[in-house]
Amino acid sequence: MTRRYFGTDGIRGQANTFPMTAEMALKVAMATAVVMRQRRNGSHTDRVVIGKDTRLSCYMLEQAMTAGFLSMGMEVILTGPIPTPGIAKLTQSLRADIGVMISASHNSYQDNGIKLFGADGYKLGDDIEKEIEEKIDQDINSFLAAPAELGKAQRLDDALGRYVESIKHTFPKGKSLDGLKVVVDCAHGAAYKVAPMVLWELEADVIAIGCSPDGRNINKNYGATATENLQKAVVENGAHIGMALDGDADRLIMVDEKGSKIDGDQLMAALAVSWKEQGLLRKDGIVTTVMSNLGMERFLAGKGIKMERAAVGDRYVVERMREGNYNLGGEQSGHIVLSDHSTTGDGLLAALHVLALLDGGKKAASAALNVFKPMPQILRSVRFENGAKPLDNIQVKDAIKAAEKTLANDGRVLVRASGTEPVIRVMAEGENPKIIENVVGDLCAAIEKAAQSA
């Protein structure tokens, strides 16, 4: 299915440049309202919840989307800065028909994006996004509301409070975080208020960094994709653990007491083993993506836990979890889905359940959360100009075949296009680090050559 605007996680691009313009945001809102109304067989679609992260362009896009929904006769509820999973929860609890999160997740402030949720709190599927794209490119002025039926907008003052309470209610009963010193890095993003608040209310000793957003510093040197400051802060403060969220707080990376990074694979594995022992892991299995480490898969198999792989993107993980009735899944990059409590990846929610494993600091994070030995894995990105199609190049295809033959049964190779930016991801893992280094180097060289000649 070819899509013009939507990638693996909504629409994304440079702010004030197509498709992230005010005009486009207006059209997306109008088209979404029309499609969702038609899918409800003509019944009135009347409520939408709109949240955002802290980047400067959110003001512009928030106002444009608000205008689009109001022109279709919808009631708009504005939350202000809030984590993406908070919008998923509020869409459900407020009986809204549509949830919107304005964010470019882990990207820098120059970018922004639009994520859409249905009334059930789940991200919209490919089929609905395709319909919305078709409506964006059509004249839909005939669907505009009459003057007397235009919508109204209001701010939800207690949006963060509602999210805080919903998160706290998932924490194991009878437990607290008393005794744990936690450094939390909010990437100057959507969780800058809520994450320290939740940890403090659960009695942790909290040291907050990356909590001073100015519209232009989101994800800059802080957060899940830049953990150096967190690693340093954990060691300097003698903390038991550190946790890093990204710009919209739907992903989580942790740092142990020694300052070493712990990725999503290790966190999921630790939770899976603990939950299986407690009888909480449904189907004795989890869902990960094609990026998850082969060492994790072998470790879980030895514990009687099966691991299914989905396409990259937390919504594809969620789809497979729903199909197979699993309650734990996620990505190596830190999107972790606990479906007993949430419909999407939630970094703060996942962090609380991981912190519970440390038993108030009685267990060291370095031991409790590093449960398997990762197989050597190398991941690199090759950027190309928009419009180029390096993966269609015959030399690139031949290079991929050669890489697969080289690794054979001793590892694996994965080459894929990013769904959010003009980048090719190249990953290889295997028993021999030197071999996988050569494999990745050859593949990147082939892709770069193809991209330059396009």
C-alpha positions as CSV (number, residue, x, y, z in Angstrom):
1,M,0.0,0.0,0.0
2,T,1.6,3.2,-1.2
3,R,1.0,6.2,1.0
4,R,1.9,9.8,0.2
5,Y,1.9,11.4,3.6
6,F,1.7,8.8,6.4
7,G,4.8,6.9,7.5
8,T,5.1,4.2,10.2
9,D,4.1,6.7,12.9
10,G,1.8,9.3,11.4
11,I,2.8,12.3,9.3
12,R,6.2,13.8,9.9
13,G,8.5,16.4,8.3
14,Q,10.2,19.8,8.8
15,A,8.0,22.4,10.4
16,N,6.5,25.0,8.1
17,T,7.6,23.0,5.1
18,F,5.3,20.6,3.3
19,P,3.7,18.5,4.6
20,M,4.1,20.0,8.1
21,T,2.5,23.4,7.2
22,A,-0.5,25.0,8.8
23,E,-2.5,24.5,5.6
24,M,-1.7,20.8,5.6
25,A,-2.6,20.5,9.3
26,L,-5.9,22.1,8.6
27,K,-6.6,19.7,5.7
28,V,-5.6,16.7,7.8
29,A,-8.0,17.7,10.5
30,M,-10.9,18.2,8.0
31,A,-10.2,15.0,6.2
32,T,-9.9,13.0,9.4
33,A,-13.3,14.3,10.6
34,V,-14.9,13.4,7.3
35,V,-13.5,9.8,7.2
36,M,-14.3,9.0,10.8
37,R,-17.8,10.3,10.4
38,Q,-18.3,8.2,7.3
39,R,-17.0,5.1,9.0
40,R,-19.6,5.6,11.7
41,N,-22.2,5.4,9.0
42,G,-23.1,9.0,9.0
43,S,-23.5,9.5,12.7
44,H,-22.2,12.7,14.1
45,T,-18.5,12.8,14.9
46,D,-18.4,15.4,17.6
47,R,-15.3,15.3,19.9
48,V,-11.6,15.4,19.4
49,V,-8.8,15.6,21.9
50,I,-5.6,17.4,20.8
51,G,-2.3,17.2,22.6
52,K,1.2,18.3,21.8
53,D,4.8,18.2,22.9
54,T,7.0,21.2,23.6
55,R,8.4,22.2,20.2
56,L,7.9,25.7,19.0
57,S,5.9,24.7,15.9
58,C,3.2,23.0,18.0
59,Y,1.5,26.3,18.6
60,M,1.0,26.8,14.8
61,L,-0.1,23.2,14.1
62,E,-2.4,23.0,17.1
63,Q,-4.3,26.1,16.0
64,A,-4.5,24.9,12.4
65,M,-5.9,21.5,13.4
66,T,-8.3,23.1,15.9
67,A,-9.7,25.3,13.1
68,G,-10.0,22.3,10.8
69,F,-12.0,20.2,13.3
70,L,-14.2,23.2,14.3
71,S,-15.1,23.9,10.7
72,M,-16.5,20.3,10.6
73,G,-18.7,20.9,13.6
74,M,-16.5,19.1,16.1
75,E,-15.9,19.9,19.8
76,V,-12.2,20.3,20.4
77,I,-10.5,19.6,23.8
78,L,-7.0,20.9,24.1
79,T,-4.6,19.4,26.7
80,G,-1.4,21.3,26.2
81,P,1.9,19.5,26.5
82,I,1.2,15.8,27.4
83,P,2.9,12.5,26.6
84,T,1.5,10.6,23.5
85,P,0.1,7.8,25.7
86,G,-1.8,10.4,27.7
87,I,-3.7,11.3,24.5
88,A,-4.5,7.7,23.9
89,K,-5.9,7.4,27.4
90,L,-7.9,10.6,27.3
91,T,-9.4,9.8,24.0
92,Q,-10.9,6.7,25.7
93,S,-11.9,8.3,29.0
94,L,-13.4,11.4,27.4
95,R,-15.4,9.3,24.9
96,A,-13.8,11.2,22.1
97,D,-14.0,10.1,18.5
98,I,-10.5,11.1,17.6
99,G,-7.3,11.7,19.4
100,V,-4.5,13.8,18.0
101,M,-0.9,14.1,19.2
102,I,1.3,16.8,17.6
103,S,4.9,15.6,17.9
104,A,7.9,14.4,16.0
105,S,8.8,12.1,18.9
106,H,12.6,11.8,19.1
107,N,13.4,14.2,16.3
108,S,14.9,17.7,16.8
109,Y,12.6,20.8,17.2
110,Q,12.8,21.7,13.5
111,D,10.6,18.7,12.7
112,N,7.1,18.0,13.8
113,G,4.4,15.4,13.2
114,I,0.8,14.3,13.6
115,K,-0.3,11.1,15.2
116,L,-3.9,10.0,15.1
117,F,-5.9,7.8,17.5
118,G,-9.3,6.2,17.2
119,A,-12.1,6.2,19.8
120,D,-10.6,3.0,21.2
121,G,-7.3,4.7,22.0
122,Y,-5.4,2.7,19.3
123,K,-3.4,4.4,16.5
124,L,-5.3,4.4,13.3
125,G,-4.6,1.6,10.9
126,D,-3.1,1.8,7.4
127,D,-6.5,1.4,5.8
128,I,-7.9,4.5,7.6
129,E,-4.8,6.5,7.0
130,K,-5.1,5.7,3.3
131,E,-8.7,7.0,3.3
132,I,-7.6,10.2,5.0
133,E,-4.9,10.7,2.4
134,E,-7.5,10.4,-0.3
135,K,-9.7,13.0,1.3
136,I,-6.8,15.4,1.9
137,D,-6.3,15.6,-1.9
138,Q,-10.1,16.1,-2.6
139,D,-12.3,19.1,-2.3
140,I,-14.2,18.4,0.9
141,N,-15.8,21.9,1.3
142,S,-19.2,20.3,0.9
143,F,-18.8,18.7,4.3
144,L,-18.3,22.0,6.1
145,A,-20.6,22.6,9.0
146,A,-23.4,25.2,8.8
147,P,-22.8,28.4,10.7
148,A,-25.0,27.3,13.6
149,E,-23.3,23.9,13.8
150,L,-19.7,25.1,14.0
151,G,-17.7,23.5,16.9
152,K,-16.3,25.0,20.1
153,A,-12.9,24.6,21.7
154,Q,-11.9,24.4,25.3
155,R,-8.9,23.6,27.4
156,L,-8.8,20.6,29.8
157,D,-7.1,22.0,32.8
158,D,-6.6,18.6,34.6
159,A,-5.4,16.6,31.7
160,L,-2.0,15.9,33.3
161,G,-3.6,15.0,36.6
162,R,-5.8,12.5,34.9
163,Y,-2.8,10.9,33.2
164,V,-0.9,10.9,36.5
165,E,-3.6,9.0,38.3
166,S,-4.1,6.5,35.5
167,I,-0.4,5.7,35.5
168,K,-0.1,5.4,39.3
169,H,-3.0,3.0,39.4
170,T,-1.0,0.5,37.4
171,F,1.8,0.3,39.9
172,P,1.8,-3.0,41.9
173,K,-0.4,-2.7,44.9
174,G,1.3,-2.4,48.3
175,K,4.6,-1.2,46.7
176,S,6.3,2.1,46.4
177,L,9.5,3.5,45.1
178,D,10.7,4.4,48.6
179,G,14.5,3.8,48.8
180,L,15.2,4.3,45.1
181,K,17.2,7.3,43.9
182,V,16.1,7.9,40.3
183,V,17.5,10.3,37.7
184,V,14.8,11.1,35.2
185,D,15.6,12.7,31.8
186,C,12.6,14.1,30.0
187,A,14.4,15.3,26.9
188,H,12.9,18.8,27.5
189,G,9.7,17.2,26.1
190,A,6.1,16.4,26.8
191,A,6.8,14.6,30.1
192,Y,8.8,17.4,31.7
193,K,6.1,18.0,34.4
194,V,4.4,14.6,34.6
195,A,7.4,12.2,34.9
196,P,9.1,13.8,38.0
197,M,5.6,14.2,39.5
198,V,4.7,10.5,39.2
199,L,8.0,9.3,40.6
200,W,7.8,11.8,43.5
201,E,4.3,10.8,44.4
202,L,5.4,7.1,44.5
203,E,8.1,8.2,47.0
204,A,11.2,7.9,44.9
205,D,14.1,10.2,45.5
206,V,14.0,12.1,42.2
207,I,16.7,14.0,40.3
208,A,15.2,15.6,37.2
209,I,17.2,16.7,34.2
210,G,16.1,17.7,30.7
211,C,13.0,19.4,32.2
212,S,13.4,23.0,31.0
213,P,11.8,23.2,27.5
214,D,12.1,26.4,25.6
215,G,10.6,25.3,22.3
216,R,13.9,24.7,20.6
217,N,15.8,22.3,22.9
218,I,13.6,19.2,22.7
219,N,15.7,16.0,22.4
220,K,18.9,18.2,22.2
221,N,21.6,16.4,24.1
222,Y,19.0,14.8,26.4
223,G,16.5,12.0,26.2
224,A,16.3,8.4,25.0
225,T,18.4,9.1,21.9
226,A,21.1,11.1,23.8
227,T,21.8,9.5,27.1
228,E,25.3,10.8,27.9
229,N,24.1,13.4,30.3
230,L,21.9,10.9,32.0
231,Q,24.7,8.4,32.4
232,K,26.9,11.0,33.9
233,A,24.2,12.2,36.3
234,V,23.5,8.7,37.6
235,V,27.1,8.1,38.5
236,E,27.7,11.5,40.0
237,N,24.6,11.4,42.2
238,G,25.1,7.8,43.2
239,A,21.6,6.9,41.9
240,H,20.2,3.4,41.7
241,I,19.0,3.9,38.1
242,G,18.3,6.5,35.4
243,M,15.5,6.7,33.0
244,A,15.3,8.6,29.7
245,L,12.2,9.4,27.8
246,D,12.0,10.9,24.3
247,G,10.2,14.1,23.2
248,D,6.7,12.6,23.4
249,A,7.5,10.1,26.2
250,D,6.4,7.0,24.4
251,R,9.8,5.4,24.5
252,L,12.2,4.5,27.4
253,I,15.9,3.8,27.7
254,M,17.4,3.1,31.2
255,V,20.9,3.5,32.7
256,D,22.1,1.3,35.5
257,E,24.0,2.4,38.7
258,K,27.3,2.0,36.8
259,G,26.2,4.4,34.1
260,S,25.7,1.7,31.4
261,K,22.8,2.0,29.0
262,I,20.0,-0.6,29.1
263,D,17.9,-0.8,25.9
264,G,14.4,-1.9,25.3
265,D,15.3,-5.5,24.5
266,Q,16.8,-6.0,28.0
267,L,13.9,-4.2,29.7
268,M,11.3,-6.4,27.9
269,A,13.3,-9.6,28.6
270,A,13.5,-8.7,32.3
271,L,9.8,-8.0,32.5
272,A,8.9,-11.1,30.5
273,V,10.8,-13.4,32.9
274,S,9.4,-11.8,36.0
275,W,5.9,-11.8,34.7
276,K,6.1,-15.5,33.7
277,E,7.3,-16.4,37.2
278,Q,4.3,-14.5,38.6
279,G,1.8,-16.0,36.1
280,L,1.2,-12.6,34.6
281,L,2.6,-13.2,31.1
282,R,-0.2,-14.1,28.7
283,K,0.5,-16.8,26.2
284,D,4.0,-17.2,27.6
285,G,5.2,-15.0,24.9
286,I,6.0,-11.4,23.8
287,V,6.0,-9.4,20.5
288,T,9.1,-7.6,19.4
289,T,10.3,-6.3,16.0
290,V,12.7,-7.5,13.4
291,M,15.3,-5.2,15.0
292,S,15.4,-7.1,18.4
293,N,18.6,-8.9,19.2
294,L,19.0,-12.5,18.4
295,G,20.6,-13.1,21.8
296,M,17.3,-12.0,23.4
297,E,15.3,-14.5,21.3
298,R,17.6,-17.4,22.3
299,F,17.5,-16.4,26.0
300,L,13.8,-16.2,26.1
301,A,13.4,-19.6,24.3
302,G,15.6,-21.1,27.1
303,K,13.1,-19.7,29.6
304,G,10.1,-21.2,27.8
305,I,9.0,-17.8,26.4
306,K,8.3,-17.4,22.7
307,M,9.2,-14.3,20.8
308,E,7.2,-13.1,17.8
309,R,8.6,-10.4,15.5
310,A,6.5,-7.7,13.9
311,A,7.4,-4.9,11.5
312,V,9.2,-1.8,12.9
313,G,6.8,0.6,14.6
314,D,5.0,0.2,17.9
315,R,1.6,0.2,16.2
316,Y,2.6,-2.9,14.3
317,V,3.7,-4.5,17.6
318,V,0.3,-3.6,19.1
319,E,-1.5,-5.1,16.1
320,R,0.3,-8.4,16.6
321,M,-0.3,-8.3,20.3
322,R,-4.0,-7.9,19.8
323,E,-4.1,-10.7,17.2
324,G,-2.2,-13.1,19.5
325,N,-3.6,-11.9,22.8
326,Y,-0.2,-11.0,24.2
327,N,0.2,-8.4,27.0
328,L,3.9,-7.5,26.6
329,G,5.7,-6.2,23.5
330,G,7.9,-3.5,22.1
331,E,11.0,-2.4,20.4
332,Q,14.7,-2.3,21.1
333,S,14.6,1.5,20.7
334,G,12.5,1.7,23.8
335,H,8.8,1.6,22.8
336,I,7.4,-0.8,25.3
337,V,3.7,-1.7,25.3
338,L,2.0,-3.1,28.4
339,S,-1.4,-3.8,26.9
340,D,-3.1,-4.6,30.3
341,H,-2.7,-0.9,31.0
342,S,-2.2,1.0,27.7
343,T,-3.1,0.9,24.0
344,T,0.3,2.2,22.8
345,G,3.9,2.6,23.9
346,D,4.3,4.4,27.2
347,G,7.8,5.2,28.5
348,L,6.7,6.3,31.9
349,L,4.3,3.4,32.4
350,A,7.0,0.9,31.4
351,A,9.5,2.6,33.7
352,L,7.3,2.1,36.7
353,H,7.0,-1.6,36.1
354,V,10.7,-1.9,35.5
355,L,11.5,0.1,38.7
356,A,9.2,-2.3,40.6
357,L,11.7,-5.1,39.8
358,L,14.4,-3.4,41.8
359,D,12.5,-3.8,45.0
360,G,13.3,-0.4,46.5
361,G,17.0,-0.6,45.6
362,K,17.6,-4.0,47.1
363,K,18.4,-5.3,43.7
364,A,21.1,-3.6,41.5
365,A,19.9,-2.5,38.1
366,S,23.1,-3.8,36.5
367,A,22.2,-7.3,37.5
368,A,18.4,-7.3,37.5
369,L,18.0,-5.6,34.1
370,N,20.8,-7.1,32.1
371,V,19.4,-10.6,31.8
372,F,20.9,-11.8,28.5
373,K,24.1,-11.5,26.6
374,P,23.4,-9.6,23.4
375,M,24.7,-11.0,20.2
376,P,27.1,-8.5,18.5
377,Q,24.9,-6.2,16.5
378,I,25.7,-3.1,14.4
379,L,23.1,-0.6,13.2
380,R,23.9,2.2,10.8
381,S,21.9,4.7,8.9
382,V,22.5,6.0,5.4
383,R,20.7,9.3,4.5
384,F,19.6,10.0,1.0
385,E,17.8,12.8,-0.9
386,N,14.0,12.6,-0.9
387,G,12.9,10.9,-4.1
388,A,15.8,8.6,-4.4
389,K,15.1,4.8,-4.2
390,P,18.4,3.1,-3.4
391,L,16.8,-0.1,-2.3
392,D,15.5,-0.6,-5.9
393,N,19.1,-0.5,-7.2
394,I,20.3,-3.9,-8.5
395,Q,23.8,-3.5,-7.0
396,V,22.2,-2.9,-3.6
397,K,20.0,-6.0,-4.0
398,D,23.1,-8.0,-4.9
399,A,24.9,-6.7,-1.9
400,I,22.1,-7.7,0.4
401,K,22.1,-11.2,-1.0
402,A,25.9,-11.4,-0.5
403,A,25.5,-10.3,3.1
404,E,22.8,-12.9,3.8
405,K,25.0,-15.6,2.3
406,T,28.0,-14.5,4.4
407,L,26.1,-14.6,7.7
408,A,24.1,-17.7,6.7
409,N,23.0,-19.5,9.9
410,D,25.4,-17.6,12.2
411,G,23.5,-14.3,12.2
412,R,21.1,-12.2,10.2
413,V,21.0,-9.0,8.2
414,L,18.2,-6.4,7.9
415,V,18.0,-3.5,5.5
416,R,15.0,-1.3,5.5
417,A,13.8,2.2,4.7
418,S,12.8,4.4,7.7
419,G,9.1,5.2,7.8
420,T,9.7,8.7,9.2
421,E,12.7,10.2,7.4
422,P,14.8,9.7,4.2
423,V,17.1,7.1,5.7
424,I,18.0,3.5,5.1
425,R,18.7,1.5,8.2
426,V,21.3,-1.2,7.9
427,M,21.6,-3.8,10.7
428,A,23.6,-7.0,11.0
429,E,24.3,-9.3,13.9
430,G,26.3,-12.5,14.3
431,E,28.8,-14.4,16.3
432,N,31.8,-12.7,14.8
433,P,32.0,-8.9,15.3
434,K,34.6,-8.4,12.5
435,I,32.4,-10.2,9.9
436,I,29.3,-8.1,10.8
437,E,31.4,-4.9,10.7
438,N,32.5,-5.8,7.2
439,V,29.0,-6.8,6.1
440,V,27.5,-3.5,7.3
441,G,30.3,-1.5,5.8
442,D,29.8,-3.1,2.4
443,L,26.1,-2.6,2.5
444,C,26.3,1.0,3.5
445,A,28.9,1.7,0.7
446,A,26.6,0.1,-1.9
447,I,23.6,2.1,-0.7
448,E,25.5,5.4,-0.6
449,K,26.8,4.8,-4.2
450,A,23.2,4.0,-5.4
451,A,21.8,7.1,-3.6
452,Q,24.5,9.4,-5.2
453,S,23.8,8.1,-8.7
454,A,20.0,8.4,-8.4
